[in-house]
């Protein structure tokens, strides 16, 4: 299976970010998650820090605070075969993930 980076611009997502990350954890180890924060002032960063001890989930800071710059920042740091963009309001279903990857291959 190819390597995939999931890119997610975020800002004040404390109500959604934990469920979003938890929905990704059952996915195979060939994925990484790049969260790009636009200056959250709620508990978003604290929640993310609970998950960043490994190498699958990373947090970047977007000082320009807009989505285009967040996506560019993430793309510059990616080394995977595929990159996909999601919002953290989405919950990723394992079967749909595999179907999308199969079509991409």
Secondary structure, DSSP 8 states (H G I E B T S, - for coil): ---EEEEEEESS-TTTHHHHHHHHHTS-TTEEEEEEES---SSHHHHHHTTTTSSSEEEEE-TT-SHHHHHHHHHHH--SSEEEE--TT----HHHHHHHHHHH-
